[in-house]
Structures are given as C-alpha cells and as structure tokens.
Amino acid sequence: MIYKEKTVCFTGHRLLKENQDILFSTVYNTVELLIKDGYLYFCTGGARGFDALAAEVVLCLKAKYPNIHLILVLPFQNHYEHEKTWNNTEIEQLETHKNKASRVIYTQEAYSRGCYYKRDRQLVDHSSVCIAYQYKNSGGTAYTTKYAIENGLKVINIK
C-alpha cells in the first residue's frame, strides 16, 4: 500500500468528549511533530467523530506541508448508509475528504460481519505509528489500539 515506516494511522471514538478545538489543536501538534520526524502518510478509517477530525487536521497541515498525504481506508462503498446515524453534514464532510485525499482504499465491496475490524487491521498493518483517541476499553477503538500494540506500533493516546 504505502511505506509503513513513514505511515501513521488514526483510531478513535465517534463521540468526542473533549472540546473539539482543544482536541483539534492536540492532534494538529502531534501530527506536525510526526511530519517533522519524516512521516508522510496519514491514514484514517472514514468514520464520524475522531476519524473525521483527524482527516481535517491532515488536510489543514497539507497546506503547510504539501508532501504529506491523507489516505482514507474505508470498510466498503457508502458505509454511512449502513450505519444510519450519519447526518447530511457528516456525509458531505466525508465526501470532501474523499475528494481531497491522495488515495481512497476500500477493504471490500459491501458490508459483511467483521468488515470494520478488517478495515482497522489494514490501517494498523500498514503503519508504524497509531494516534489513538481512546477513553474506554471496549469497541472498535480499543480493539484497534490493542492490535496496534500487539503488532509493535508506537501508540500515542491523545486522550
């Protein structure tokens, strides 16, 4: 897919409990430090909440560092239709991210049981650093953070 040693993935909850301006700033500063350390590829899973915020950060930093790339790794086409909790603003934001991303990857064509975990594993398998926003020990974020640790990634939990 891309250069693992220069790749960062994001994982985080859909519900953001912190002030979003402060969280954005924290992610921005963390990503900028990684860019200065030579990281070029930033992969997010296209979910609402933290994934969307992370994508916004990367796109914002791309104006300052045009050599970086946003890579979207999505579970399947139009995954927001399956979740039913997306609003029009969130769908439009995802479409904007897809249009501005350097690359959009679908891990499979349609929904099936376990497809979100498959997407999460792909994010981790192609990265050397994982930026997490994890405040609870259950769900997809906890699964992905644990998988990242088990696979030797440096995990930065910004929570």
Secondary structure as UniProt FT lines:
FT   HELIX           4..6
FT   STRAND          7..12
FT   HELIX           20..36
FT   TURN            37..38
FT   STRAND          41..44
FT   TURN            48..49
FT   HELIX           50..64
FT   TURN            66..67
FT   STRAND          69..74
FT   TURN            77..78
FT   HELIX           79..83
FT   HELIX           88..100
FT   STRAND          103..106
FT   TURN            113..114
FT   HELIX           115..125
FT   STRAND          129..133
FT   HELIX           139..150
FT   TURN            151..152
FT   STRAND          154..157
//
